[in-house]
Amino acid sequence: HMHGNGGRTARVLADAAAARAAAGSEPGPTEPAGGDAWRANLVTDAAEVRAIAGSAATVAVLGIKPESRAEQPGHFVAAYLAGAGVDVIPVPTLYPDVTTILGKPVVRDLRELPHVDILDVFRKPSDVDAHVCDILAMPSRPAVVWLQSGIRAPCAEEALARAGIRVVADRCLLVEHRAAAAAGSRL
């Protein structure tokens, strides 16, 4: 399931490009004025990023690591969120023998997730594109896809943003959630 998605994903990204070209050519030869509207879903404003982090009640963590990797961000960020009262749903991509993480049953297929406020992604940048099809096929798409620190995947970010999903990239959900909590306690 995890491997061999490259071709399908490439097709989806190519289809998106073809759809853009078709959409742009229907009313006339130029793309509609709103052609860049999707860019508004790429969240870069620091205050908005922090607000998203601070208000999330349910977070699915794609690429979460089990307790045996407790020293890695793929585990301790999720553990921090759970300790802060966030409902964390573990979605590991490895560790086939692990059935629970942070006391919660693991979900192996993104399409089996309930609605989540944030899908927090711990994957190598080169692996992110392969998840786009599954994210777009989720019965209830996440409000936000959050790519952790060091992760940028421009093709995936654009495909998700064009589908109406807000995207935060290259930011740490632990750092931003903690900052939002600190700001809230000062009010």
VMD Tcl script that builds the backbone (N, CA, C; Angstrom):
set m [mol new atoms 561]
animate dup $m
set s [atomselect $m all]
$s set {name element resname resid chain x y z} {
  {N N HIS 1 A 0.843 -1.216 0.000}
  {CA C HIS 1 A 0.000 0.000 0.000}
  {C C HIS 1 A 0.870 1.254 0.000}
  {N N MET 2 A 1.926 1.250 0.802}
  {CA C MET 2 A 2.739 2.458 0.912}
  {C C MET 2 A 3.589 2.673 -0.326}
  {N N HIS 3 A 4.087 1.568 -0.889}
  {CA C HIS 3 A 4.983 1.699 -2.025}
  {C C HIS 3 A 4.174 1.517 -3.301}
  {N N GLY 4 A 4.724 1.882 -4.423}
  {CA C GLY 4 A 4.018 1.687 -5.670}
  {C C GLY 4 A 2.914 2.692 -5.883}
  {N N ASN 5 A 2.784 3.683 -5.020}
  {CA C ASN 5 A 1.786 4.730 -5.215}
  {C C ASN 5 A 2.320 5.844 -6.101}
  {N N GLY 6 A 3.618 5.782 -6.409}
  {CA C GLY 6 A 4.238 6.874 -7.149}
  {C C GLY 6 A 3.559 7.150 -8.464}
  {N N GLY 7 A 3.252 6.071 -9.206}
  {CA C GLY 7 A 2.620 6.261 -10.511}
  {C C GLY 7 A 1.246 6.880 -10.383}
  {N N ARG 8 A 0.466 6.358 -9.416}
  {CA C ARG 8 A -0.891 6.881 -9.221}
  {C C ARG 8 A -0.835 8.349 -8.823}
  {N N THR 9 A 0.081 8.667 -7.928}
  {CA C THR 9 A 0.197 10.042 -7.461}
  {C C THR 9 A 0.617 10.964 -8.597}
  {N N ALA 10 A 1.588 10.516 -9.388}
  {CA C ALA 10 A 2.030 11.326 -10.528}
  {C C ALA 10 A 0.851 11.601 -11.448}
  {N N ARG 11 A -0.007 10.568 -11.621}
  {CA C ARG 11 A -1.176 10.768 -12.487}
  {C C ARG 11 A -2.130 11.796 -11.889}
  {N N VAL 12 A -2.343 11.713 -10.571}
  {CA C VAL 12 A -3.253 12.675 -9.932}
  {C C VAL 12 A -2.709 14.093 -10.072}
  {N N LEU 13 A -1.404 14.244 -9.839}
  {CA C LEU 13 A -0.809 15.572 -9.963}
  {C C LEU 13 A -0.882 16.038 -11.410}
  {N N ALA 14 A -0.683 15.111 -12.372}
  {CA C ALA 14 A -0.782 15.470 -13.793}
  {C C ALA 14 A -2.235 15.800 -14.143}
  {N N ASP 15 A -3.161 14.997 -13.602}
  {CA C ASP 15 A -4.588 15.262 -13.845}
  {C C ASP 15 A -4.972 16.641 -13.317}
  {N N ALA 16 A -4.418 17.009 -12.163}
  {CA C ALA 16 A -4.716 18.321 -11.585}
  {C C ALA 16 A -4.234 19.412 -12.537}
  {N N ALA 17 A -3.056 19.201 -13.111}
  {CA C ALA 17 A -2.521 20.184 -14.058}
  {C C ALA 17 A -3.408 20.255 -15.296}
  {N N ALA 18 A -3.853 19.086 -15.766}
  {CA C ALA 18 A -4.721 19.055 -16.955}
  {C C ALA 18 A -6.061 19.726 -16.656}
  {N N ALA 19 A -6.587 19.461 -15.452}
  {CA C ALA 19 A -7.858 20.070 -15.067}
  {C C ALA 19 A -7.726 21.589 -15.005}
  {N N ARG 20 A -6.575 22.049 -14.498}
  {CA C ARG 20 A -6.342 23.493 -14.442}
  {C C ARG 20 A -6.341 24.072 -15.847}
  {N N ALA 21 A -5.663 23.374 -16.761}
  {CA C ALA 21 A -5.576 23.872 -18.130}
  {C C ALA 21 A -6.972 23.907 -18.757}
  {N N ALA 22 A -7.746 22.838 -18.512}
  {CA C ALA 22 A -9.094 22.769 -19.084}
  {C C ALA 22 A -9.979 23.865 -18.495}
  {N N ALA 23 A -9.899 24.013 -17.165}
  {CA C ALA 23 A -10.732 25.020 -16.508}
  {C C ALA 23 A -10.385 26.404 -17.033}
  {N N GLY 24 A -9.099 26.607 -17.281}
  {CA C GLY 24 A -8.676 27.918 -17.751}
  {C C GLY 24 A -9.116 28.190 -19.169}
  {N N SER 25 A -9.353 27.124 -19.963}
  {CA C SER 25 A -9.640 27.352 -21.377}
  {C C SER 25 A -11.132 27.394 -21.673}
  {N N GLU 26 A -11.992 27.043 -20.706}
  {CA C GLU 26 A -13.432 27.040 -20.997}
  {C C GLU 26 A -13.990 28.440 -21.232}
  {N N PRO 27 A -13.837 29.373 -20.260}
  {CA C PRO 27 A -14.424 30.697 -20.484}
  {C C PRO 27 A -13.686 31.482 -21.571}
  {N N GLY 28 A -12.410 31.190 -21.750}
  {CA C GLY 28 A -11.627 31.907 -22.750}
  {C C GLY 28 A -10.231 31.361 -22.701}
  {N N PRO 29 A -9.317 31.926 -23.410}
  {CA C PRO 29 A -7.966 31.376 -23.450}
  {C C PRO 29 A -7.183 31.615 -22.153}
  {N N THR 30 A -7.654 32.529 -21.289}
  {CA C THR 30 A -6.897 32.816 -20.074}
  {C C THR 30 A -7.538 32.144 -18.870}
  {N N GLU 31 A -6.728 31.930 -17.850}
  {CA C GLU 31 A -7.250 31.324 -16.619}
  {C C GLU 31 A -8.147 32.348 -15.919}
  {N N PRO 32 A -9.217 31.892 -15.243}
  {CA C PRO 32 A -10.108 32.828 -14.544}
  {C C PRO 32 A -9.313 33.683 -13.544}
  {N N ALA 33 A -9.875 34.819 -13.195}
  {CA C ALA 33 A -9.182 35.758 -12.305}
  {C C ALA 33 A -8.830 35.099 -10.980}
  {N N GLY 34 A -9.652 34.156 -10.538}
  {CA C GLY 34 A -9.414 33.494 -9.264}
  {C C GLY 34 A -8.429 32.348 -9.359}
  {N N GLY 35 A -7.672 32.293 -10.420}
  {CA C GLY 35 A -6.803 31.157 -10.663}
  {C C GLY 35 A -5.783 30.914 -9.577}
  {N N ASP 36 A -5.431 31.933 -8.822}
  {CA C ASP 36 A -4.456 31.766 -7.750}
  {C C ASP 36 A -5.112 31.705 -6.375}
  {N N ALA 37 A -6.428 31.603 -6.343}
  {CA C ALA 37 A -7.148 31.650 -5.068}
  {C C ALA 37 A -6.687 30.551 -4.112}
  {N N TRP 38 A -6.268 29.404 -4.671}
  {CA C TRP 38 A -5.829 28.287 -3.833}
  {C C TRP 38 A -4.650 28.669 -2.936}
  {N N ARG 39 A -3.864 29.654 -3.370}
  {CA C ARG 39 A -2.686 30.028 -2.590}
  {C C ARG 39 A -3.066 30.527 -1.189}
  {N N ALA 40 A -4.298 31.000 -1.039}
  {CA C ALA 40 A -4.746 31.459 0.286}
  {C C ALA 40 A -4.765 30.305 1.288}
  {N N ASN 41 A -4.804 29.068 0.792}
  {CA C ASN 41 A -4.813 27.904 1.688}
  {C C ASN 41 A -3.414 27.502 2.154}
  {N N LEU 42 A -2.381 28.143 1.605}
  {CA C LEU 42 A -1.019 27.899 2.084}
  {C C LEU 42 A -0.777 28.869 3.238}
  {N N VAL 43 A -0.852 28.381 4.455}
  {CA C VAL 43 A -0.833 29.250 5.636}
  {C C VAL 43 A 0.617 29.553 6.032}
  {N N THR 44 A 1.002 30.822 5.936}
  {CA C THR 44 A 2.366 31.219 6.295}
  {C C THR 44 A 2.378 32.262 7.412}
  {N N ASP 45 A 1.235 32.911 7.649}
  {CA C ASP 45 A 1.179 33.949 8.687}
  {C C ASP 45 A 1.389 33.315 10.065}
  {N N ALA 46 A 2.364 33.838 10.822}
  {CA C ALA 46 A 2.742 33.225 12.105}
  {C C ALA 46 A 1.574 33.156 13.079}
  {N N ALA 47 A 0.779 34.227 13.141}
  {CA C ALA 47 A -0.347 34.246 14.081}
  {C C ALA 47 A -1.403 33.219 13.681}
  {N N GLU 48 A -1.619 33.072 12.376}
  {CA C GLU 48 A -2.612 32.107 11.894}
  {C C GLU 48 A -2.136 30.678 12.156}
  {N N VAL 49 A -0.842 30.426 11.927}
  {CA C VAL 49 A -0.261 29.111 12.211}
  {C C VAL 49 A -0.471 28.762 13.687}
  {N N ARG 50 A -0.185 29.714 14.551}
  {CA C ARG 50 A -0.309 29.504 15.995}
  {C C ARG 50 A -1.773 29.265 16.388}
  {N N ALA 51 A -2.683 30.018 15.767}
  {CA C ALA 51 A -4.108 29.844 16.072}
  {C C ALA 51 A -4.583 28.452 15.675}
  {N N ILE 52 A -4.133 27.972 14.513}
  {CA C ILE 52 A -4.488 26.616 14.071}
  {C C ILE 52 A -3.984 25.598 15.086}
  {N N ALA 53 A -2.728 25.754 15.500}
  {CA C ALA 53 A -2.127 24.811 16.453}
  {C C ALA 53 A -2.877 24.820 17.779}
  {N N GLY 54 A -3.210 26.019 18.241}
  {CA C GLY 54 A -3.814 26.140 19.562}
  {C C GLY 54 A -5.261 25.695 19.640}
  {N N SER 55 A -5.946 25.686 18.488}
  {CA C SER 55 A -7.380 25.376 18.515}
  {C C SER 55 A -7.694 23.935 18.131}
  {N N ALA 56 A -6.688 23.162 17.756}
  {CA C ALA 56 A -6.940 21.792 17.294}
  {C C ALA 56 A -7.355 20.890 18.451}
  {N N ALA 57 A -8.497 20.235 18.282}
  {CA C ALA 57 A -8.967 19.296 19.304}
  {C C ALA 57 A -8.598 17.861 18.941}
  {N N THR 58 A -8.556 17.562 17.639}
  {CA C THR 58 A -8.270 16.213 17.166}
  {C C THR 58 A -7.164 16.267 16.124}
  {N N VAL 59 A -6.088 15.517 16.348}
  {CA C VAL 59 A -4.950 15.508 15.438}
  {C C VAL 59 A -4.590 14.062 15.101}
  {N N ALA 60 A -4.591 13.737 13.819}
  {CA C ALA 60 A -4.071 12.438 13.376}
  {C C ALA 60 A -2.609 12.641 13.023}
  {N N VAL 61 A -1.754 11.723 13.478}
  {CA C VAL 61 A -0.318 11.862 13.243}
  {C C VAL 61 A 0.137 10.767 12.279}
  {N N LEU 62 A 0.375 11.187 11.027}
  {CA C LEU 62 A 0.820 10.273 9.975}
  {C C LEU 62 A 2.332 10.106 10.075}
  {N N GLY 63 A 2.776 8.846 10.200}
  {CA C GLY 63 A 4.202 8.597 10.364}
  {C C GLY 63 A 4.618 8.618 11.826}
  {N N ILE 64 A 3.634 8.503 12.724}
  {CA C ILE 64 A 3.936 8.475 14.168}
  {C C ILE 64 A 4.857 7.301 14.481}
  {N N LYS 65 A 5.720 7.501 15.473}
  {CA C LYS 65 A 6.623 6.447 15.926}
  {C C LYS 65 A 6.085 5.880 17.244}
  {N N PRO 66 A 6.346 4.587 17.492}
  {CA C PRO 66 A 5.858 3.972 18.741}
  {C C PRO 66 A 6.726 4.355 19.948}
  {N N GLU 67 A 6.293 3.901 21.102}
  {CA C GLU 67 A 7.002 4.213 22.348}
  {C C GLU 67 A 8.467 3.790 22.308}
  {N N SER 68 A 8.793 2.763 21.521}
  {CA C SER 68 A 10.186 2.310 21.421}
  {C C SER 68 A 11.082 3.365 20.777}
  {N N ARG 69 A 10.470 4.380 20.170}
  {CA C ARG 69 A 11.220 5.487 19.545}
  {C C ARG 69 A 10.864 6.802 20.243}
  {N N ALA 70 A 10.698 6.724 21.568}
  {CA C ALA 70 A 10.177 7.864 22.331}
  {C C ALA 70 A 11.028 9.118 22.211}
  {N N GLU 71 A 12.319 8.950 21.870}
  {CA C GLU 71 A 13.211 10.116 21.792}
  {C C GLU 71 A 13.081 10.847 20.453}
  {N N GLN 72 A 12.331 10.297 19.509}
  {CA C GLN 72 A 12.203 10.916 18.184}
  {C C GLN 72 A 10.969 11.813 18.113}
  {N N PRO 73 A 11.071 12.918 17.348}
  {CA C PRO 73 A 9.930 13.846 17.248}
  {C C PRO 73 A 8.643 13.159 16.808}
  {N N GLY 74 A 8.760 12.143 15.953}
  {CA C GLY 74 A 7.577 11.415 15.500}
  {C C GLY 74 A 6.815 10.754 16.634}
  {N N HIS 75 A 7.449 10.636 17.812}
  {CA C HIS 75 A 6.720 10.165 18.993}
  {C C HIS 75 A 6.498 11.289 19.997}
  {N N PHE 76 A 7.549 12.048 20.323}
  {CA C PHE 76 A 7.375 12.965 21.457}
  {C C PHE 76 A 6.489 14.164 21.142}
  {N N VAL 77 A 6.380 14.553 19.870}
  {CA C VAL 77 A 5.435 15.622 19.533}
  {C C VAL 77 A 4.007 15.137 19.791}
  {N N ALA 78 A 3.717 13.916 19.355}
  {CA C ALA 78 A 2.377 13.344 19.575}
  {C C ALA 78 A 2.101 13.156 21.064}
  {N N ALA 79 A 3.118 12.700 21.803}
  {CA C ALA 79 A 2.948 12.500 23.245}
  {C C ALA 79 A 2.673 13.830 23.944}
  {N N TYR 80 A 3.380 14.883 23.515}
  {CA C TYR 80 A 3.129 16.215 24.078}
  {C C TYR 80 A 1.675 16.635 23.826}
  {N N LEU 81 A 1.215 16.487 22.572}
  {CA C LEU 81 A -0.154 16.889 22.234}
  {C C LEU 81 A -1.170 16.122 23.068}
  {N N ALA 82 A -0.970 14.806 23.195}
  {CA C ALA 82 A -1.897 13.995 23.992}
  {C C ALA 82 A -1.903 14.480 25.441}
  {N N GLY 83 A -0.716 14.806 25.966}
  {CA C GLY 83 A -0.623 15.307 27.336}
  {C C GLY 83 A -1.282 16.658 27.518}
  {N N ALA 84 A -1.382 17.407 26.415}
  {CA C ALA 84 A -2.008 18.735 26.458}
  {C C ALA 84 A -3.517 18.664 26.240}
  {N N GLY 85 A -4.049 17.445 26.144}
  {CA C GLY 85 A -5.496 17.284 26.023}
  {C C GLY 85 A -6.011 17.149 24.606}
  {N N VAL 86 A -5.113 17.057 23.633}
  {CA C VAL 86 A -5.528 16.862 22.241}
  {C C VAL 86 A -5.840 15.384 22.021}
  {N N ASP 87 A -6.902 15.098 21.268}
  {CA C ASP 87 A -7.232 13.720 20.904}
  {C C ASP 87 A -6.317 13.336 19.740}
  {N N VAL 88 A -5.314 12.486 20.021}
  {CA C VAL 88 A -4.320 12.102 19.014}
  {C C VAL 88 A -4.670 10.728 18.447}
  {N N ILE 89 A -4.746 10.648 17.114}
  {CA C ILE 89 A -5.011 9.373 16.448}
  {C C ILE 89 A -3.727 8.936 15.747}
  {N N PRO 90 A -3.136 7.802 16.168}
  {CA C PRO 90 A -1.873 7.369 15.574}
  {C C PRO 90 A -2.069 6.689 14.213}
  {N N VAL 91 A -1.298 7.162 13.209}
  {CA C VAL 91 A -1.350 6.574 11.862}
  {C C VAL 91 A 0.092 6.238 11.447}
  {N N PRO 92 A 0.633 5.117 11.979}
  {CA C PRO 92 A 2.010 4.776 11.631}
  {C C PRO 92 A 2.107 4.282 10.189}
  {N N THR 93 A 3.265 4.528 9.564}
  {CA C THR 93 A 3.488 4.023 8.211}
  {C C THR 93 A 4.444 2.833 8.241}
  {N N LEU 94 A 5.110 2.622 9.366}
  {CA C LEU 94 A 6.009 1.488 9.556}
  {C C LEU 94 A 5.522 0.713 10.773}
  {N N TYR 95 A 6.365 -0.132 11.342}
  {CA C TYR 95 A 6.030 -0.852 12.583}
  {C C TYR 95 A 4.725 -1.662 12.443}
  {N N PRO 96 A 4.697 -2.622 11.514}
  {CA C PRO 96 A 3.445 -3.368 11.259}
  {C C PRO 96 A 2.925 -4.154 12.456}
  {N N ASP 97 A 3.819 -4.470 13.433}
  {CA C ASP 97 A 3.374 -5.266 14.587}
  {C C ASP 97 A 2.765 -4.419 15.692}
  {N N VAL 98 A 2.911 -3.103 15.607}
  {CA C VAL 98 A 2.401 -2.230 16.660}
  {C C VAL 98 A 0.893 -2.042 16.474}
  {N N THR 99 A 0.131 -2.253 17.561}
  {CA C THR 99 A -1.334 -2.129 17.468}
  {C C THR 99 A -1.866 -0.911 18.214}
  {N N THR 100 A -1.098 -0.422 19.203}
  {CA C THR 100 A -1.514 0.793 19.909}
  {C C THR 100 A -0.293 1.690 20.103}
  {N N ILE 101 A -0.520 2.985 20.064}
  {CA C ILE 101 A 0.498 3.989 20.378}
  {C C ILE 101 A -0.186 5.040 21.239}
  {N N LEU 102 A 0.457 5.422 22.322}
  {CA C LEU 102 A -0.123 6.388 23.274}
  {C C LEU 102 A -1.479 5.907 23.789}
  {N N GLY 103 A -1.607 4.571 23.883}
  {CA C GLY 103 A -2.841 3.993 24.418}
  {C C GLY 103 A -4.016 3.992 23.454}
  {N N LYS 104 A -3.783 4.410 22.208}
  {CA C LYS 104 A -4.873 4.461 21.228}
  {C C LYS 104 A -4.610 3.428 20.124}
  {N N PRO 105 A -5.674 2.769 19.625}
  {CA C PRO 105 A -5.468 1.823 18.517}
  {C C PRO 105 A -4.958 2.561 17.274}
  {N N VAL 106 A -4.005 1.944 16.586}
  {CA C VAL 106 A -3.466 2.599 15.390}
  {C C VAL 106 A -4.441 2.446 14.229}
  {N N VAL 107 A -4.412 3.430 13.339}
  {CA C VAL 107 A -5.180 3.397 12.099}
  {C C VAL 107 A -4.151 3.271 10.978}
  {N N ARG 108 A -4.348 2.320 10.087}
  {CA C ARG 108 A -3.356 2.078 9.024}
  {C C ARG 108 A -3.720 2.766 7.716}
  {N N ASP 109 A -4.981 3.141 7.558}
  {CA C ASP 109 A -5.450 3.708 6.289}
  {C C ASP 109 A -6.074 5.071 6.571}
  {N N LEU 110 A -5.537 6.105 5.931}
  {CA C LEU 110 A -6.068 7.458 6.145}
  {C C LEU 110 A -7.561 7.524 5.859}
  {N N ARG 111 A -8.035 6.699 4.920}
  {CA C ARG 111 A -9.454 6.756 4.538}
  {C C ARG 111 A -10.364 6.214 5.638}
  {N N GLU 112 A -9.771 5.616 6.686}
  {CA C GLU 112 A -10.577 5.104 7.804}
  {C C GLU 112 A -10.636 6.073 8.972}
  {N N LEU 113 A -10.003 7.248 8.804}
  {CA C LEU 113 A -10.006 8.224 9.892}
  {C C LEU 113 A -11.339 8.952 9.993}
  {N N PRO 114 A -11.739 9.325 11.214}
  {CA C PRO 114 A -12.852 10.263 11.358}
  {C C PRO 114 A -12.358 11.660 10.964}
  {N N HIS 115 A -13.224 12.645 11.055}
  {CA C HIS 115 A -12.773 14.008 10.744}
  {C C HIS 115 A -11.742 14.449 11.774}
  {N N VAL 116 A -10.661 15.061 11.300}
  {CA C VAL 116 A -9.655 15.595 12.211}
  {C C VAL 116 A -9.414 17.064 11.886}
  {N N ASP 117 A -9.024 17.817 12.918}
  {CA C ASP 117 A -8.701 19.228 12.705}
  {C C ASP 117 A -7.382 19.360 11.951}
  {N N ILE 118 A -6.420 18.507 12.309}
  {CA C ILE 118 A -5.101 18.556 11.679}
  {C C ILE 118 A -4.631 17.141 11.374}
  {N N LEU 119 A -4.112 16.946 10.168}
  {CA C LEU 119 A -3.351 15.754 9.837}
  {C C LEU 119 A -1.890 16.185 9.903}
  {N N ASP 120 A -1.193 15.753 10.963}
  {CA C ASP 120 A 0.196 16.143 11.204}
  {C C ASP 120 A 1.097 15.095 10.561}
  {N N VAL 121 A 1.991 15.542 9.672}
  {CA C VAL 121 A 2.747 14.614 8.830}
  {C C VAL 121 A 4.224 14.564 9.232}
  {N N PHE 122 A 4.660 13.359 9.615}
  {CA C PHE 122 A 6.076 13.073 9.871}
  {C C PHE 122 A 6.545 12.096 8.794}
  {N N ARG 123 A 6.873 12.619 7.624}
  {CA C ARG 123 A 7.352 11.780 6.524}
  {C C ARG 123 A 8.478 12.533 5.842}
  {N N LYS 124 A 9.388 11.793 5.195}
  {CA C LYS 124 A 10.418 12.456 4.408}
  {C C LYS 124 A 9.734 13.248 3.300}
  {N N PRO 125 A 10.280 14.423 2.945}
  {CA C PRO 125 A 9.647 15.212 1.872}
  {C C PRO 125 A 9.363 14.391 0.616}
  {N N SER 126 A 10.272 13.475 0.277}
  {CA C SER 126 A 10.091 12.668 -0.938}
  {C C SER 126 A 8.940 11.674 -0.812}
  {N N ASP 127 A 8.451 11.433 0.406}
  {CA C ASP 127 A 7.355 10.481 0.613}
  {C C ASP 127 A 5.979 11.150 0.695}
  {N N VAL 128 A 5.956 12.477 0.776}
  {CA C VAL 128 A 4.679 13.158 1.021}
  {C C VAL 128 A 3.735 13.041 -0.172}
  {N N ASP 129 A 4.250 13.201 -1.394}
  {CA C ASP 129 A 3.385 13.143 -2.582}
  {C C ASP 129 A 2.574 11.854 -2.623}
  {N N ALA 130 A 3.171 10.749 -2.172}
  {CA C ALA 130 A 2.502 9.451 -2.244}
  {C C ALA 130 A 1.255 9.381 -1.358}
  {N N HIS 131 A 1.086 10.327 -0.431}
  {CA C HIS 131 A -0.085 10.312 0.455}
  {C C HIS 131 A -1.227 11.189 -0.059}
  {N N VAL 132 A -0.975 11.989 -1.102}
  {CA C VAL 132 A -1.988 12.954 -1.561}
  {C C VAL 132 A -3.286 12.265 -1.958}
  {N N CYS 133 A -3.195 11.179 -2.736}
  {CA C CYS 133 A -4.411 10.482 -3.177}
  {C C CYS 133 A -5.250 10.029 -1.991}
  {N N ASP 134 A -4.573 9.439 -0.983}
  {CA C ASP 134 A -5.306 8.935 0.179}
  {C C ASP 134 A -5.920 10.080 0.986}
  {N N ILE 135 A -5.202 11.202 1.098}
  {CA C ILE 135 A -5.750 12.347 1.833}
  {C C ILE 135 A -6.994 12.865 1.117}
  {N N LEU 136 A -6.910 12.994 -0.207}
  {CA C LEU 136 A -8.054 13.516 -0.960}
  {C C LEU 136 A -9.207 12.516 -0.984}
  {N N ALA 137 A -8.913 11.230 -0.742}
  {CA C ALA 137 A -9.961 10.196 -0.736}
  {C C ALA 137 A -10.586 10.020 0.647}
  {N N MET 138 A -10.091 10.747 1.657}
  {CA C MET 138 A -10.664 10.618 2.997}
  {C C MET 138 A -12.131 11.058 2.956}
  {N N PRO 139 A -13.033 10.267 3.550}
  {CA C PRO 139 A -14.459 10.625 3.519}
  {C C PRO 139 A -14.711 12.025 4.090}
  {N N SER 140 A -13.984 12.368 5.137}
  {CA C SER 140 A -14.057 13.718 5.694}
  {C C SER 140 A -12.628 14.251 5.724}
  {N N ARG 141 A -12.320 15.134 4.790}
  {CA C ARG 141 A -10.948 15.614 4.671}
  {C C ARG 141 A -10.554 16.459 5.875}
  {N N PRO 142 A -9.270 16.415 6.248}
  {CA C PRO 142 A -8.821 17.230 7.388}
  {C C PRO 142 A -8.938 18.717 7.064}
  {N N ALA 143 A -9.171 19.529 8.090}
  {CA C ALA 143 A -9.228 20.972 7.880}
  {C C ALA 143 A -7.850 21.488 7.471}
  {N N VAL 144 A -6.816 20.891 8.077}
  {CA C VAL 144 A -5.444 21.340 7.855}
  {C C VAL 144 A -4.532 20.126 7.712}
  {N N VAL 145 A -3.638 20.175 6.713}
  {CA C VAL 145 A -2.529 19.216 6.657}
  {C C VAL 145 A -1.290 19.977 7.089}
  {N N TRP 146 A -0.623 19.459 8.115}
  {CA C TRP 146 A 0.519 20.142 8.729}
  {C C TRP 146 A 1.772 19.319 8.464}
  {N N LEU 147 A 2.718 19.883 7.719}
  {CA C LEU 147 A 3.988 19.211 7.454}
  {C C LEU 147 A 4.999 19.692 8.487}
  {N N GLN 148 A 5.585 18.773 9.209}
  {CA C GLN 148 A 6.462 19.103 10.327}
  {C C GLN 148 A 7.740 19.824 9.871}
  {N N SER 149 A 8.491 20.316 10.836}
  {CA C SER 149 A 9.716 21.065 10.569}
  {C C SER 149 A 10.612 20.317 9.590}
  {N N GLY 150 A 11.113 21.034 8.590}
  {CA C GLY 150 A 12.019 20.445 7.617}
  {C C GLY 150 A 11.312 19.797 6.448}
  {N N ILE 151 A 9.973 19.780 6.459}
  {CA C ILE 151 A 9.234 19.110 5.386}
  {C C ILE 151 A 8.572 20.148 4.480}
  {N N ARG 152 A 9.014 20.178 3.233}
  {CA C ARG 152 A 8.354 20.959 2.186}
  {C C ARG 152 A 8.109 20.001 1.031}
  {N N ALA 153 A 6.914 20.032 0.475}
  {CA C ALA 153 A 6.552 19.176 -0.659}
  {C C ALA 153 A 5.648 19.998 -1.569}
  {N N PRO 154 A 6.243 20.888 -2.380}
  {CA C PRO 154 A 5.448 21.874 -3.127}
  {C C PRO 154 A 4.313 21.282 -3.966}
  {N N CYS 155 A 4.556 20.147 -4.644}
  {CA C CYS 155 A 3.488 19.553 -5.469}
  {C C CYS 155 A 2.317 19.113 -4.600}
  {N N ALA 156 A 2.630 18.435 -3.497}
  {CA C ALA 156 A 1.585 17.978 -2.589}
  {C C ALA 156 A 0.873 19.164 -1.950}
  {N N GLU 157 A 1.647 20.169 -1.538}
  {CA C GLU 157 A 1.047 21.348 -0.908}
  {C C GLU 157 A 0.044 22.004 -1.856}
  {N N GLU 158 A 0.425 22.126 -3.133}
  {CA C GLU 158 A -0.472 22.759 -4.100}
  {C C GLU 158 A -1.712 21.907 -4.344}
  {N N ALA 159 A -1.527 20.596 -4.499}
  {CA C ALA 159 A -2.672 19.714 -4.759}
  {C C ALA 159 A -3.675 19.774 -3.612}
  {N N LEU 160 A -3.175 19.766 -2.367}
  {CA C LEU 160 A -4.057 19.826 -1.201}
  {C C LEU 160 A -4.738 21.190 -1.113}
  {N N ALA 161 A -3.979 22.258 -1.349}
  {CA C ALA 161 A -4.542 23.611 -1.268}
  {C C ALA 161 A -5.619 23.809 -2.327}
  {N N ARG 162 A -5.378 23.283 -3.534}
  {CA C ARG 162 A -6.380 23.404 -4.604}
  {C C ARG 162 A -7.653 22.636 -4.259}
  {N N ALA 163 A -7.522 21.597 -3.416}
  {CA C ALA 163 A -8.686 20.803 -3.002}
  {C C ALA 163 A -9.413 21.455 -1.827}
  {N N GLY 164 A -8.922 22.616 -1.380}
  {CA C GLY 164 A -9.604 23.341 -0.321}
  {C C GLY 164 A -9.100 23.021 1.085}
  {N N ILE 165 A -7.985 22.309 1.164}
  {CA C ILE 165 A -7.403 21.974 2.466}
  {C C ILE 165 A -6.324 23.002 2.785}
  {N N ARG 166 A -6.349 23.532 3.997}
  {CA C ARG 166 A -5.303 24.476 4.402}
  {C C ARG 166 A -4.033 23.703 4.717}
  {N N VAL 167 A -2.888 24.288 4.366}
  {CA C VAL 167 A -1.606 23.598 4.504}
  {C C VAL 167 A -0.632 24.475 5.291}
  {N N VAL 168 A -0.042 23.883 6.328}
  {CA C VAL 168 A 1.063 24.509 7.058}
  {C C VAL 168 A 2.281 23.645 6.778}
  {N N ALA 169 A 3.389 24.244 6.353}
  {CA C ALA 169 A 4.574 23.459 6.007}
  {C C ALA 169 A 5.791 23.945 6.791}
  {N N ASP 170 A 6.663 22.988 7.103}
  {CA C ASP 170 A 7.950 23.293 7.722}
  {C C ASP 170 A 7.802 24.019 9.062}
  {N N ARG 171 A 6.817 23.594 9.844}
  {CA C ARG 171 A 6.628 24.161 11.187}
  {C C ARG 171 A 6.427 23.001 12.155}
  {N N CYS 172 A 6.801 23.213 13.432}
  {CA C CYS 172 A 6.629 22.165 14.430}
  {C C CYS 172 A 5.343 22.393 15.222}
  {N N LEU 173 A 4.467 21.403 15.201}
  {CA C LEU 173 A 3.178 21.529 15.891}
  {C C LEU 173 A 3.373 21.639 17.407}
  {N N LEU 174 A 4.385 20.974 17.956}
  {CA C LEU 174 A 4.650 21.090 19.393}
  {C C LEU 174 A 5.028 22.533 19.738}
  {N N VAL 175 A 5.979 23.084 19.001}
  {CA C VAL 175 A 6.444 24.454 19.272}
  {C C VAL 175 A 5.283 25.440 19.162}
  {N N GLU 176 A 4.486 25.317 18.103}
  {CA C GLU 176 A 3.396 26.268 17.869}
  {C C GLU 176 A 2.266 26.089 18.882}
  {N N HIS 177 A 1.965 24.835 19.251}
  {CA C HIS 177 A 0.915 24.592 20.241}
  {C C HIS 177 A 1.331 25.154 21.603}
  {N N ARG 178 A 2.593 24.931 21.964}
  {CA C ARG 178 A 3.097 25.432 23.235}
  {C C ARG 178 A 3.055 26.955 23.263}
  {N N ALA 179 A 3.435 27.597 22.151}
  {CA C ALA 179 A 3.415 29.053 22.065}
  {C C ALA 179 A 1.986 29.582 22.174}
  {N N ALA 180 A 1.047 28.878 21.519}
  {CA C ALA 180 A -0.357 29.308 21.599}
  {C C ALA 180 A -0.880 29.176 23.024}
  {N N ALA 181 A -0.502 28.079 23.689}
  {CA C ALA 181 A -0.949 27.868 25.074}
  {C C ALA 181 A -0.371 28.939 25.990}
  {N N ALA 182 A 0.902 29.278 25.779}
  {CA C ALA 182 A 1.549 30.310 26.596}
  {C C ALA 182 A 0.876 31.647 26.381}
  {N N ALA 183 A 0.575 31.980 25.122}
  {CA C ALA 183 A -0.086 33.250 24.818}
  {C C ALA 183 A -1.465 33.280 25.450}
  {N N GLY 184 A -2.175 32.138 25.402}
  {CA C GLY 184 A -3.512 32.080 25.974}
  {C C GLY 184 A -3.510 32.268 27.476}
  {N N SER 185 A -2.483 31.736 28.138}
  {CA C SER 185 A -2.455 31.831 29.603}
  {C C SER 185 A -2.128 33.246 30.082}
  {N N ARG 186 A -1.590 34.072 29.162}
  {CA C ARG 186 A -1.257 35.442 29.549}
  {C C ARG 186 A -2.454 36.380 29.429}
  {N N LEU 187 A -3.497 35.933 28.738}
  {CA C LEU 187 A -4.657 36.820 28.512}
  {C C LEU 187 A -5.438 37.025 29.797}
}
mol reanalyze $m
mol bondsrecalc $m
mol representation Tube
mol addrep $m
